[in-house]
Amino acid sequence: MLQRLLAIKHLGLMIMKAPFRPVKRQFFYLRIKKYKNVKKIIHTITPWPSLRNVGDHAQVMAITAWLRASFKDRLILEFDASEVYKNLAAIKKIVNEDDLIILQSGGNLGSGYLFSEGARRLVIENFPNNKIVSLPQTISFGTAPKDQNELEISRRIYNNHRDLTVIARDERSFELSQEYFPNCKSLLCPDFVLYLATDLQKIERQKVLLCLRYDKNSALSTERKDNIRSQVRKTNKDFDEYNTLINRNIPRRNREREFDETLRLFQKHELVITDRLHGLIFSIVANTPCIVLRTIDHKLSASVKWFSNLSHVTYTEDLNELPDLISTMAGMEVSDKIDWKKLYFNDLWPNIMANGTGNYTQFEED
């Protein structure tokens, strides 16, 4: 009897929930349908609030600022990756063929992050007549049969699109983009968070900051992480630890606050040791010396080459070098003044459009 009552209750809940999702989708469409006849940019595959990586959300801030500086008379609409899965049909209803589609930058173009890669495939397949630009990505597909199968799926979808630009975040990814996606335009550009670099007020710096990975991309075992702590102690330096994956959601309204707090944290330390790409990028934006360690792929070993001329950034795979590097670099005066916008981003759109199609007017500053 109890089992029958539970089954009836479960059936009732299923009946109540069944129409709920279509209703939410309808509300979503009603909210966005007013943008149907507006010239716009669709910025999509962005991080959703429960993706708690400050680096991912900082990229959205940077890309949004770049889009606003680069275009006039175009509305920017953001749809995160989860919204693509839930509301693609509604999004398709408001997109016109002269709307530009921008795919979020990051390190998820590959077989290791299929939620994001799957959403990217959906957008590329469902908007065959729109100009689509995938902003700087680390590209990485594994060698196992299942990974190579995912590569073939992405290859087919990407190469079938008539106007897709794939921008790589490092030289190795650029080579892979040219190899995997010969029908697409491939470009090379560093991580977009550099766009947020600005003059910072000098503050007192103390201690070393360890910004280390604790996920599947870490090349450091627990023992090697302990070794890093021991190497820091050998220099009589105190240290703090931080992970760009924080313990709270990051809704859109909180992105700027989380980024500012993270930047202040990096700025108040005299040295950062990291195996996270945005540990490196945040260090550069904060003008903090940085020792970079490798990950399991080329994400950092290739990306650090953008900064080979900076005396306050160094890369090592030998943890025994840490004491000497720490003694040399901690508290180092950062004298390099680089205008990252001018160097890499102000001409990015003209480079995208060179030999391309479409008519997307750039904003011209007075």
Residue frames relative to the residue before (quaternion, step in Angstrom):
aa qw qx qy qz dx dy dz
M 1.0000 0.0000 0.0000 0.0000 0.00 0.00 0.00
L 0.6532 0.5167 -0.3041 0.4624 3.55 0.95 -0.95
Q 0.6500 0.5165 -0.3190 0.4572 3.58 0.95 -0.88
R 0.6440 0.5174 -0.3269 0.4590 3.60 1.01 -0.79
L 0.6463 0.5156 -0.3165 0.4651 3.58 1.00 -0.83
L 0.6513 0.5083 -0.3142 0.4677 3.56 1.00 -0.84
A 0.6437 0.5219 -0.3215 0.4582 3.56 1.03 -0.83
I 0.6437 0.5133 -0.3181 0.4701 3.60 1.00 -0.82
K 0.6397 0.5239 -0.3152 0.4658 3.57 1.01 -0.86
H 0.6578 0.5098 -0.3041 0.4636 3.57 0.96 -0.92
L 0.6445 0.5152 -0.3179 0.4670 3.60 1.01 -0.83
G 0.6411 0.5289 -0.3209 0.4542 3.56 1.03 -0.80
L 0.6456 0.5115 -0.3163 0.4706 3.57 1.01 -0.81
M 0.6331 0.5299 -0.3275 0.4595 3.57 1.02 -0.81
I 0.6540 0.5099 -0.3118 0.4638 3.57 0.98 -0.86
M 0.6560 0.5130 -0.3099 0.4587 3.58 1.00 -0.83
K 0.7161 0.4588 -0.2552 0.4599 3.57 0.97 -0.87
A 0.5390 0.6818 -0.3966 0.2953 3.58 1.08 -0.72
P 0.7657 0.3572 -0.2380 0.4790 3.65 0.75 -0.89
F 0.4892 0.7135 -0.4179 0.2773 3.59 1.21 -0.32
R 0.6749 0.5080 -0.3073 0.4382 3.59 0.88 -0.90
P 0.6522 0.4866 -0.3369 0.4736 3.66 0.86 -0.76
V 0.6242 0.5324 -0.3458 0.4553 3.60 1.03 -0.68
K 0.6473 0.5081 -0.3178 0.4710 3.58 0.96 -0.82
R 0.6406 0.5182 -0.3215 0.4667 3.57 1.03 -0.78
Q 0.6427 0.5178 -0.3259 0.4612 3.56 1.02 -0.78
F 0.6368 0.5124 -0.3233 0.4768 3.59 0.99 -0.79
F 0.6163 0.5462 -0.3419 0.4527 3.58 1.03 -0.78
Y 0.6742 0.4850 -0.2979 0.4706 3.57 0.90 -0.92
L 0.6462 0.5232 -0.3297 0.4472 3.59 0.92 -0.82
R 0.6420 0.5325 -0.3138 0.4536 3.56 1.13 -0.66
I 0.7927 0.3410 -0.1684 0.4765 3.61 0.97 -0.76
K 0.4980 0.7024 -0.4261 0.2776 3.62 1.17 -0.35
K 0.5684 0.6117 -0.3781 0.3997 3.61 1.17 -0.46
Y 0.6591 0.5128 -0.3051 0.4577 3.59 1.25 -0.33
K 0.3502 0.7763 -0.4714 0.2293 3.59 1.28 0.04
N 0.8056 0.2832 -0.1308 0.5037 3.59 0.78 -0.99
V 0.5059 0.6209 -0.4227 0.4241 3.55 1.20 0.58
K 0.4494 -0.6406 0.5382 0.3130 3.59 -1.05 0.74
K 0.0940 0.8430 -0.5124 0.1341 3.55 -0.60 1.07
I 0.3073 -0.6721 0.6378 0.2170 3.45 -1.48 0.20
I 0.2164 -0.7497 0.6134 0.1220 3.56 -0.87 0.98
H 0.0789 -0.7784 0.6228 0.0056 3.56 -0.53 1.22
T 0.1118 0.8468 -0.4995 0.1445 3.56 -0.26 1.23
I 0.7087 0.3632 -0.3983 0.4552 3.51 -1.47 0.32
T 0.3172 0.7448 -0.5170 0.2782 3.58 1.09 0.72
P 0.6167 -0.5614 0.3865 0.3938 3.62 -1.20 0.34
W 0.3783 -0.6970 0.5684 0.2191 3.53 -1.10 0.80
P 0.7090 -0.5094 0.2618 0.4115 3.65 -1.09 0.52
S 0.7103 0.4592 -0.2785 0.4551 3.59 0.97 -0.76
L 0.5304 0.5197 -0.4427 0.5027 3.58 1.27 0.17
R 0.1529 -0.8866 0.4363 0.0169 3.53 0.06 1.39
N 0.4040 0.7102 -0.4733 0.3294 3.57 1.15 0.63
V 0.4017 -0.7409 0.4869 0.2295 3.58 -0.47 1.22
G 0.6166 0.5691 -0.3446 0.4209 3.59 1.04 -0.73
D 0.6464 0.5168 -0.3213 0.4603 3.59 0.98 -0.81
H 0.6987 0.4600 -0.2747 0.4740 3.57 0.91 -0.89
A 0.5969 0.5454 -0.3646 0.4619 3.60 1.11 -0.56
Q 0.6078 0.5499 -0.3531 0.4512 3.59 1.07 -0.66
V 0.6257 0.5251 -0.3438 0.4632 3.60 1.01 -0.76
M 0.6313 0.5339 -0.3290 0.4564 3.58 0.96 -0.88
A 0.6875 0.4900 -0.2853 0.4538 3.57 0.87 -0.97
I 0.6674 0.4990 -0.3046 0.4612 3.58 0.90 -0.92
T 0.6356 0.5278 -0.3276 0.4584 3.58 0.97 -0.83
A 0.6503 0.5047 -0.3120 0.4744 3.59 0.97 -0.86
W 0.6537 0.5111 -0.3080 0.4653 3.60 0.98 -0.84
L 0.6559 0.5071 -0.3148 0.4621 3.59 0.93 -0.85
R 0.6626 0.5015 -0.3090 0.4626 3.59 0.94 -0.84
A 0.6834 0.4722 -0.2855 0.4779 3.58 1.07 -0.71
S 0.7248 0.4807 -0.2340 0.4346 3.57 1.11 -0.65
F 0.7941 0.2539 -0.1203 0.5390 3.60 1.14 -0.51
K 0.1845 -0.7455 0.6256 0.1369 3.53 -1.24 0.57
D 0.8332 0.2268 -0.1700 0.4748 3.53 -1.27 0.48
R 0.6255 0.4907 -0.3833 0.4702 3.59 1.03 0.66
L 0.3571 -0.7146 0.5694 0.1938 3.50 -0.89 1.01
I 0.2450 -0.7516 0.5928 0.1540 3.59 -1.06 0.74
L 0.0575 -0.7835 0.6187 0.0055 3.57 -0.72 1.12
E 0.1868 -0.7916 0.5752 0.0875 3.57 -0.84 0.98
F 0.0063 0.7626 -0.6467 0.0171 3.54 -0.99 0.93
D 0.3212 -0.7662 0.5194 0.1998 3.58 -0.60 1.09
A 0.7283 -0.4615 0.2819 0.4208 3.56 -1.29 0.30
S 0.6518 0.5103 -0.3314 0.4526 3.60 0.96 -0.75
E 0.6296 0.5291 -0.3369 0.4584 3.60 1.08 -0.66
V 0.5830 0.5654 -0.3751 0.4469 3.59 1.11 -0.59
Y 0.6791 0.4833 -0.2957 0.4668 3.58 0.89 -0.91
K 0.7402 0.4429 -0.2354 0.4478 3.58 0.89 -0.95
N 0.8459 0.2101 -0.0269 0.4895 3.57 0.90 -0.93
L 0.2161 0.8133 -0.5194 0.1481 3.59 1.13 0.52
A 0.6376 0.5397 -0.3414 0.4309 3.61 0.91 -0.82
A 0.6634 0.4942 -0.3052 0.4717 3.59 0.98 -0.82
I 0.6387 0.5244 -0.3265 0.4588 3.58 0.99 -0.82
K 0.6334 0.5456 -0.3312 0.4375 3.59 0.98 -0.85
K 0.6344 0.5626 -0.3360 0.4100 3.60 1.02 -0.74
I 0.7573 0.3885 -0.2192 0.4769 3.62 1.05 -0.61
V 0.6043 0.5737 -0.3593 0.4203 3.61 1.24 -0.17
N 0.1999 -0.7658 0.6048 0.0887 3.54 -0.92 1.04
E 0.6515 -0.5623 0.3386 0.3802 3.59 -1.16 0.51
D 0.6919 0.4429 -0.3006 0.4845 3.63 1.14 -0.38
D 0.4716 0.6341 -0.4640 0.4002 3.60 1.24 0.29
L 0.3625 -0.7253 0.5515 0.1957 3.53 -1.04 0.86
I 0.1765 -0.7780 0.5955 0.0952 3.57 -0.96 0.88
I 0.1198 -0.7842 0.6087 0.0146 3.54 -0.79 1.15
L 0.2015 -0.7741 0.5917 0.0999 3.57 -0.77 1.07
Q 0.5755 -0.6510 0.3930 0.3009 3.54 -0.87 1.07
S 0.4476 -0.6697 0.5280 0.2691 3.55 -1.13 0.71
G 0.2890 0.7752 -0.5390 0.1583 3.59 -1.28 0.10
G 0.5434 -0.6088 0.4679 0.3394 3.52 -1.21 -0.59
N 0.5407 0.6632 -0.3584 0.3733 3.55 1.15 0.64
L 0.4528 0.6425 -0.4956 0.3696 3.60 1.12 0.49
G 0.6033 0.5304 -0.3746 0.4629 3.53 0.00 1.31
S 0.6989 -0.4966 0.3410 0.3855 3.53 -1.33 -0.11
G 0.5992 0.6025 -0.3590 0.3862 3.60 1.20 -0.16
Y 0.7696 0.2376 -0.1273 0.5788 3.58 1.24 -0.40
L 0.0265 -0.8754 0.4826 0.0047 3.55 0.64 1.15
F 0.5302 0.5964 -0.4359 0.4161 3.62 1.14 -0.29
S 0.7104 0.4292 -0.2492 0.4990 3.58 0.89 -0.95
E 0.6605 0.5006 -0.3180 0.4605 3.59 0.92 -0.85
G 0.6334 0.5291 -0.3318 0.4569 3.57 1.03 -0.72
A 0.6481 0.5005 -0.3143 0.4804 3.58 1.00 -0.80
R 0.6305 0.5287 -0.3320 0.4612 3.58 1.02 -0.78
R 0.6369 0.5219 -0.3243 0.4656 3.59 0.97 -0.81
L 0.6388 0.5383 -0.3299 0.4397 3.58 0.94 -0.88
V 0.6628 0.4999 -0.3072 0.4652 3.58 0.92 -0.90
I 0.6745 0.4985 -0.3046 0.4514 3.59 0.84 -0.96
E 0.6817 0.4887 -0.2920 0.4596 3.60 0.96 -0.83
N 0.7576 0.4374 -0.2150 0.4340 3.57 0.92 -0.91
F 0.7363 0.3021 -0.2193 0.5643 3.59 1.26 -0.08
P 0.0069 -0.8706 0.4917 -0.0111 3.58 0.68 1.13
N 0.7379 0.4262 -0.2283 0.4709 3.61 1.14 -0.52
N 0.5858 0.5649 -0.3761 0.4430 3.59 1.26 0.07
K 0.4717 -0.5998 0.5459 0.3458 3.53 -1.22 0.48
I 0.0566 -0.7954 0.6034 -0.0089 3.57 -0.80 1.07
V 0.0755 -0.7813 0.6193 0.0156 3.54 -0.96 0.95
S 0.1870 -0.7565 0.6201 0.0909 3.55 -0.74 1.12
L 0.3038 -0.7929 0.5042 0.1575 3.57 -0.38 1.26
P 0.8058 -0.4000 0.1213 0.4195 3.59 -1.24 0.62
Q 0.0010 -0.8014 0.5923 -0.0827 3.52 -0.70 1.23
T 0.3564 -0.6182 0.6416 0.2814 3.50 -1.36 0.44
I 0.1882 -0.7961 0.5702 0.0753 3.58 -0.74 1.07
S 0.1783 0.7940 -0.5571 0.1657 3.58 -0.68 1.06
F 0.0344 0.7551 -0.6519 0.0598 3.54 -0.67 1.20
G 0.4579 -0.7038 0.4749 0.2636 3.56 -0.87 0.95
T 0.5606 -0.6288 0.4408 0.3098 3.54 -1.33 0.19
A 0.4983 0.6550 -0.4329 0.3679 3.61 1.23 -0.22
P 0.6618 -0.5314 0.3419 0.4036 3.63 -1.10 0.56
K 0.6633 0.4966 -0.3297 0.4524 3.62 0.88 -0.80
D 0.6409 0.5128 -0.3253 0.4696 3.60 1.07 -0.71
Q 0.6629 0.4983 -0.3028 0.4697 3.57 0.98 -0.84
N 0.5922 0.5475 -0.3596 0.4692 3.57 1.15 -0.56
E 0.6481 0.5003 -0.3131 0.4813 3.58 1.01 -0.82
L 0.6126 0.5440 -0.3473 0.4561 3.58 1.03 -0.71
E 0.6629 0.5059 -0.3139 0.4539 3.58 0.90 -0.87
I 0.6212 0.5266 -0.3457 0.4661 3.60 1.05 -0.70
S 0.6766 0.4786 -0.2946 0.4758 3.58 0.87 -0.94
R 0.6154 0.5557 -0.3450 0.4399 3.57 0.97 -0.83
R 0.6780 0.5005 -0.2973 0.4489 3.55 0.81 -1.00
I 0.7021 0.4747 -0.2763 0.4531 3.57 0.82 -0.98
Y 0.6731 0.4958 -0.3049 0.4562 3.59 0.85 -0.95
N 0.7298 0.4621 -0.2547 0.4348 3.58 0.77 -1.04
N 0.6232 0.5404 -0.3411 0.4507 3.59 1.23 -0.29
H 0.5875 0.5829 -0.3783 0.4147 3.58 1.23 -0.29
R 0.4715 -0.7269 0.4338 0.2473 3.57 -0.90 0.92
D 0.8183 0.1040 -0.0212 0.5649 3.64 1.11 -0.54
L 0.2932 0.7482 -0.5260 0.2784 3.54 0.50 1.27
T 0.1224 -0.7666 0.6280 0.0551 3.54 -0.91 1.00
V 0.1306 -0.7773 0.6136 0.0477 3.56 -0.85 1.03
I 0.1305 -0.7950 0.5908 0.0428 3.57 -0.61 1.16
A 0.2625 -0.7771 0.5594 0.1199 3.55 -0.75 1.09
R 0.4374 -0.7216 0.4895 0.2198 3.55 -1.16 0.71
D 0.7813 0.1164 -0.0733 0.6088 3.57 1.28 -0.16
E 0.6926 -0.5116 0.3142 0.3998 3.58 -1.24 0.42
R 0.6468 0.5133 -0.3348 0.4539 3.59 0.96 -0.78
S 0.6532 0.4938 -0.3161 0.4792 3.59 0.96 -0.79
F 0.6029 0.5537 -0.3471 0.4576 3.59 1.09 -0.68
E 0.6457 0.5090 -0.3110 0.4768 3.58 0.98 -0.86
L 0.6675 0.4956 -0.3002 0.4677 3.58 0.97 -0.87
S 0.6204 0.5398 -0.3444 0.4529 3.59 1.01 -0.75
Q 0.6648 0.4958 -0.3048 0.4684 3.58 0.92 -0.85
E 0.6707 0.4929 -0.2917 0.4713 3.57 1.05 -0.78
Y 0.7434 0.4329 -0.2341 0.4528 3.58 0.80 -1.02
F 0.8218 0.2151 -0.0540 0.5249 3.58 0.91 -0.96
P 0.0174 -0.8590 0.5117 -0.0010 3.61 0.63 1.10
N 0.6608 0.5051 -0.3187 0.4545 3.61 1.13 -0.45
C 0.6422 0.4956 -0.3121 0.4944 3.56 1.32 -0.14
K 0.4790 -0.6146 0.5262 0.3405 3.53 -1.28 0.29
S 0.1512 -0.7935 0.5859 0.0647 3.60 -0.83 1.00
L 0.0174 -0.7818 0.6229 -0.0203 3.54 -0.97 0.95
L 0.3181 -0.7383 0.5705 0.1679 3.55 -1.33 0.28
C 0.1692 0.7697 -0.5936 0.1628 3.58 -0.84 1.03
P 0.4795 -0.6804 0.4563 0.3146 3.63 -0.96 0.71
D 0.7497 -0.3965 0.2866 0.4457 3.54 -1.35 0.07
F 0.5297 -0.6982 0.3966 0.2732 3.55 -0.89 1.00
V 0.5471 0.6319 -0.4121 0.3628 3.62 1.10 -0.46
L 0.5145 0.6274 -0.4179 0.4087 3.61 1.21 -0.35
Y 0.5629 0.6144 -0.3779 0.4036 3.58 1.16 -0.54
L 0.6714 0.5132 -0.2888 0.4499 3.61 1.17 -0.55
A 0.4344 0.7086 -0.4604 0.3118 3.60 1.26 -0.08
T 0.0814 0.7808 -0.6124 0.0929 3.54 -0.99 0.90
D 0.6350 -0.5039 0.3950 0.4323 3.58 -1.24 0.16
L 0.1488 -0.8028 0.5758 0.0431 3.55 -0.82 1.05
Q 0.4995 -0.6290 0.5042 0.3171 3.52 -1.15 0.65
K 0.4685 -0.6835 0.4800 0.2880 3.56 -0.89 0.91
I 0.0273 -0.7769 0.6291 0.0020 3.54 -1.05 0.85
E 0.6134 -0.5428 0.4138 0.3974 3.55 -1.26 0.31
R 0.2015 -0.7900 0.5734 0.0810 3.54 -0.91 0.99
Q 0.0378 0.7875 -0.6128 0.0533 3.53 -1.03 0.88
K 0.8551 0.2278 -0.1609 0.4371 3.53 -1.28 0.55
V 0.4692 -0.6319 0.5497 0.2798 3.48 -1.44 0.27
L 0.2211 -0.7562 0.5993 0.1419 3.57 -1.07 0.72
L 0.1830 -0.7557 0.6213 0.0967 3.57 -0.80 1.06
C 0.0087 -0.7842 0.6189 -0.0436 3.56 -0.61 1.18
L 0.1170 0.8444 -0.4967 0.1631 3.55 0.23 1.35
R 0.5057 -0.6429 0.4953 0.2927 3.54 -1.22 0.65
Y 0.0832 -0.7622 0.6378 0.0727 3.54 -1.27 0.56
D 0.5570 0.5947 -0.3894 0.4295 3.56 1.08 0.76
K 0.7783 -0.3758 0.2431 0.4404 3.56 -1.32 -0.15
N 0.6638 0.5135 -0.3111 0.4459 3.60 1.18 -0.34
S 0.5068 0.6467 -0.4280 0.3766 3.57 1.25 -0.02
A 0.2748 -0.7452 0.5856 0.1620 3.54 -1.03 0.87
L 0.6134 0.5699 -0.3239 0.4405 3.57 1.33 -0.01
S 0.3272 -0.7210 0.5803 0.1906 3.56 -0.78 1.03
T 0.6843 -0.4443 0.3600 0.4525 3.57 -1.29 0.13
E 0.6453 0.5276 -0.3185 0.4514 3.57 1.00 -0.83
R 0.6719 0.4867 -0.3024 0.4693 3.60 0.97 -0.83
K 0.6146 0.5185 -0.3536 0.4779 3.60 1.07 -0.60
D 0.6323 0.5105 -0.3267 0.4826 3.58 1.03 -0.77
N 0.6201 0.5435 -0.3343 0.4564 3.57 1.07 -0.74
I 0.6222 0.5328 -0.3384 0.4632 3.59 1.02 -0.78
R 0.6504 0.5057 -0.3191 0.4684 3.59 0.92 -0.86
S 0.6490 0.5155 -0.3155 0.4622 3.57 0.99 -0.81
Q 0.6472 0.5196 -0.3201 0.4568 3.57 0.99 -0.82
V 0.6322 0.5138 -0.3338 0.4742 3.59 1.05 -0.72
R 0.6538 0.5223 -0.3193 0.4448 3.58 0.94 -0.86
K 0.5864 0.5908 -0.3689 0.4136 3.59 1.10 -0.64
T 0.6975 0.4525 -0.2690 0.4862 3.58 1.15 -0.56
N 0.4447 -0.7098 0.4289 0.3382 3.58 1.36 0.09
K 0.4583 0.6598 -0.4613 0.3766 3.55 1.10 0.70
D 0.3693 -0.6736 0.5874 0.2544 3.54 -1.09 0.72
F 0.1014 -0.8127 0.5714 0.0524 3.58 -1.13 0.49
D 0.2486 -0.7059 0.6413 0.1690 3.50 -1.37 0.47
E 0.2535 -0.7528 0.5829 0.1713 3.54 -1.28 0.33
Y 0.0170 0.7903 -0.6086 0.0695 3.54 -1.03 0.87
N 0.1334 -0.7598 0.6311 0.0811 3.52 -1.20 0.67
T 0.4631 -0.6929 0.4657 0.2976 3.62 -0.81 0.86
L 0.5863 0.4880 -0.3770 0.5253 3.58 1.31 -0.04
I 0.1306 -0.8358 0.5316 0.0417 3.57 -0.23 1.26
N 0.5771 -0.6445 0.4068 0.2935 3.58 -1.28 0.30
R 0.6960 0.3898 -0.2838 0.5320 3.60 1.14 0.54
N 0.5929 -0.5663 0.4342 0.3730 3.54 -1.23 0.48
I 0.2423 -0.7510 0.5970 0.1447 3.56 -1.26 0.50
P 0.1129 -0.7889 0.6016 0.0532 3.61 0.00 1.23
R 0.6973 -0.4988 0.3059 0.4140 3.58 -1.18 0.50
R 0.6638 0.5302 -0.3143 0.4237 3.59 0.95 -0.82
N 0.7144 0.4456 -0.2509 0.4776 3.62 1.23 -0.43
R 0.4031 0.7498 -0.4657 0.2418 3.60 1.21 -0.10
E 0.6887 0.4920 -0.2959 0.4427 3.56 0.76 -1.02
R 0.6500 0.5166 -0.3216 0.4552 3.59 0.95 -0.83
E 0.6685 0.4926 -0.3110 0.4623 3.60 0.89 -0.88
F 0.6469 0.5092 -0.3232 0.4667 3.58 1.00 -0.80
D 0.6581 0.5142 -0.3154 0.4505 3.60 0.88 -0.89
E 0.6549 0.5038 -0.3138 0.4677 3.59 0.96 -0.84
T 0.6509 0.5117 -0.3113 0.4665 3.57 1.01 -0.83
L 0.6570 0.5143 -0.3118 0.4547 3.57 0.93 -0.89
R 0.6385 0.5144 -0.3291 0.4683 3.61 0.98 -0.79
L 0.6220 0.5412 -0.3395 0.4527 3.58 1.02 -0.78
F 0.6810 0.4702 -0.2904 0.4804 3.59 0.87 -0.91
Q 0.6672 0.5293 -0.3104 0.4222 3.57 0.98 -0.81
K 0.7064 0.4817 -0.2858 0.4327 3.60 0.99 -0.69
H 0.6203 0.5111 -0.3526 0.4793 3.60 1.28 0.02
E 0.4598 -0.7062 0.4711 0.2605 3.55 -1.13 0.64
L 0.7901 0.0485 -0.0341 0.6101 3.58 1.30 -0.19
V 0.1627 -0.7560 0.6259 0.1012 3.55 -1.16 0.71
I 0.1001 -0.7388 0.6627 0.0713 3.54 -1.11 0.81
T 0.1130 0.8405 -0.5087 0.1484 3.57 -0.49 1.15
D 0.1506 -0.7309 0.6500 0.1434 3.50 -1.34 0.43
R 0.5357 0.5713 -0.4174 0.4609 3.58 1.23 0.59
L 0.5303 -0.6433 0.4407 0.3326 3.58 -0.89 0.90
H 0.7358 0.4003 -0.2577 0.4816 3.59 0.85 -0.85
G 0.4769 0.5875 -0.4586 0.4659 3.55 1.28 0.06
L 0.6499 0.4945 -0.2902 0.4988 3.55 1.07 -0.82
I 0.6997 0.4759 -0.2869 0.4491 3.60 0.75 -1.02
F 0.6448 0.5054 -0.3294 0.4694 3.61 0.93 -0.81
S 0.6141 0.5465 -0.3438 0.4538 3.60 1.06 -0.72
I 0.6708 0.4945 -0.2977 0.4657 3.56 0.92 -0.92
V 0.6590 0.4963 -0.3111 0.4718 3.59 0.92 -0.87
A 0.7162 0.4313 -0.2394 0.4936 3.61 1.09 -0.73
N 0.3928 -0.7373 0.4595 0.3016 3.61 1.31 -0.03
T 0.4321 0.6820 -0.4592 0.3705 3.54 1.04 0.89
P 0.5036 -0.6440 0.4735 0.3279 3.63 -0.84 0.89
C 0.0856 -0.8271 0.5551 -0.0197 3.55 -0.99 0.84
I 0.1731 -0.7304 0.6533 0.0984 3.54 -1.10 0.90
V 0.1855 -0.8161 0.5451 0.0479 3.54 -0.63 1.19
L 0.1685 -0.7742 0.6067 0.0640 3.56 -0.97 0.99
R 0.5646 -0.6407 0.4043 0.3275 3.57 -1.13 0.54
T 0.3048 -0.6823 0.6249 0.2259 3.51 -1.41 0.30
I 0.7095 -0.4550 0.2989 0.4476 3.60 -1.22 -0.12
D 0.7495 0.3057 -0.1988 0.5526 3.60 1.22 -0.36
H 0.7137 -0.4641 0.3229 0.4135 3.58 -1.27 -0.32
K 0.3216 0.8021 -0.4738 0.1696 3.60 1.27 -0.03
L 0.7899 0.2943 -0.1596 0.5138 3.60 0.79 -0.97
S 0.6351 0.5401 -0.3507 0.4264 3.59 0.91 -0.80
A 0.6999 0.4282 -0.2642 0.5069 3.59 1.12 -0.63
S 0.6783 0.5164 -0.3029 0.4260 3.59 0.91 -0.89
V 0.6202 0.5697 -0.3569 0.4041 3.59 1.02 -0.70
K 0.5429 0.6363 -0.3952 0.3796 3.60 1.22 -0.39
W 0.5299 0.6141 -0.4132 0.4140 3.60 1.18 -0.37
F 0.7790 0.3476 -0.1381 0.5032 3.56 1.12 -0.72
S 0.2632 0.8140 -0.4839 0.1843 3.56 1.23 0.48
N 0.6859 0.4754 -0.2898 0.4686 3.60 1.17 -0.45
L 0.5678 0.5836 -0.3909 0.4292 3.58 1.27 0.00
S 0.4005 -0.7462 0.4838 0.2207 3.57 -0.64 1.11
H 0.7075 0.4636 -0.2658 0.4625 3.60 1.14 -0.53
V 0.6635 0.4109 -0.3234 0.5350 3.60 1.24 0.39
T 0.0852 0.7963 -0.5946 0.0712 3.59 -0.81 0.96
Y 0.2666 -0.7570 0.5817 0.1321 3.55 -1.18 0.65
T 0.0789 0.7915 -0.6035 0.0552 3.57 -0.96 0.85
E 0.2331 -0.7436 0.6071 0.1552 3.53 -1.24 0.58
D 0.6316 0.5106 -0.3098 0.4945 3.57 1.35 -0.01
L 0.3088 -0.7887 0.5028 0.1728 3.58 -0.28 1.25
N 0.5782 0.5889 -0.3818 0.4160 3.60 1.16 -0.41
E 0.6065 0.5553 -0.3562 0.4438 3.58 1.25 -0.27
L 0.4833 0.7280 -0.4122 0.2581 3.56 1.21 -0.42
P 0.6557 0.5157 -0.3668 0.4118 3.68 0.72 -0.83
D 0.6783 0.4749 -0.3001 0.4737 3.61 0.86 -0.87
L 0.6593 0.5026 -0.3156 0.4616 3.58 0.95 -0.84
I 0.6404 0.5197 -0.3259 0.4622 3.58 0.97 -0.81
S 0.6634 0.5092 -0.3074 0.4539 3.58 0.88 -0.91
T 0.6898 0.4826 -0.2723 0.4659 3.56 1.05 -0.78
M 0.8007 0.3816 -0.1603 0.4332 3.56 0.85 -1.00
A 0.5625 0.6149 -0.4027 0.3786 3.62 1.08 -0.59
G 0.8337 0.1568 -0.1396 0.5108 3.54 -0.76 1.05
M 0.3561 0.7505 -0.4886 0.2668 3.59 1.26 0.11
E 0.4296 -0.6839 0.5255 0.2674 3.56 -0.96 0.85
V 0.2459 -0.7701 0.5744 0.1284 3.57 -0.76 1.07
S 0.0810 -0.8383 0.5391 -0.0042 3.54 -0.35 1.26
D 0.5196 0.6513 -0.4141 0.3666 3.58 1.25 -0.28
K 0.0566 -0.7784 0.6252 0.0055 3.57 -0.73 1.07
I 0.0545 0.8265 -0.5500 0.1065 3.56 -0.16 1.31
D 0.2843 -0.7319 0.5971 0.1643 3.53 -0.93 0.96
W 0.2269 -0.8237 0.5074 0.1123 3.56 0.09 1.33
K 0.5997 0.5638 -0.3663 0.4341 3.59 1.03 -0.70
K 0.6979 0.4650 -0.2695 0.4734 3.55 0.82 -1.02
L 0.6753 0.5295 -0.2985 0.4178 3.57 0.96 -0.88
Y 0.8600 0.1575 -0.0289 0.4845 3.59 0.81 -0.97
F 0.7946 0.3994 -0.1759 0.4221 3.60 0.97 -0.74
N 0.6033 0.5887 -0.3789 0.3820 3.61 0.99 -0.62
D 0.7538 0.3460 -0.1948 0.5236 3.59 1.09 -0.67
L 0.3769 0.7560 -0.4783 0.2399 3.58 1.22 0.15
W 0.6855 0.4838 -0.3200 0.4401 3.60 0.81 -0.86
P 0.6315 0.5048 -0.3576 0.4674 3.66 0.90 -0.70
N 0.6377 0.5153 -0.3313 0.4669 3.59 1.05 -0.69
I 0.6252 0.5249 -0.3337 0.4715 3.58 1.07 -0.71
M 0.7361 0.4422 -0.2306 0.4577 3.55 0.92 -0.93
A 0.4825 0.6652 -0.4489 0.3510 3.61 1.18 -0.32
N 0.8344 0.0027 -0.0713 0.5465 3.57 -0.69 1.16
G 0.5269 0.6280 -0.4141 0.3955 3.55 1.20 0.49
T 0.4775 -0.6459 0.5089 0.3096 3.55 -1.29 -0.28
G 0.6403 0.5400 -0.3888 0.3837 3.52 -1.28 0.22
N 0.2507 -0.7470 0.5967 0.1522 3.53 -1.32 0.24
Y 0.1376 0.7980 -0.5622 0.1678 3.55 0.00 1.32
T 0.2830 -0.8190 0.4779 0.1444 3.56 -0.09 1.34
Q 0.3179 -0.7369 0.5691 0.1788 3.54 -0.94 0.95
F 0.5000 -0.6187 0.5137 0.3215 3.52 -1.19 0.56
E 0.1724 -0.7823 0.5912 0.0937 3.58 -0.90 0.92
E 0.3376 -0.7554 0.5298 0.1862 3.53 -0.62 1.18
D 0.5292 -0.6134 0.4824 0.3333 3.54 -1.18 0.63
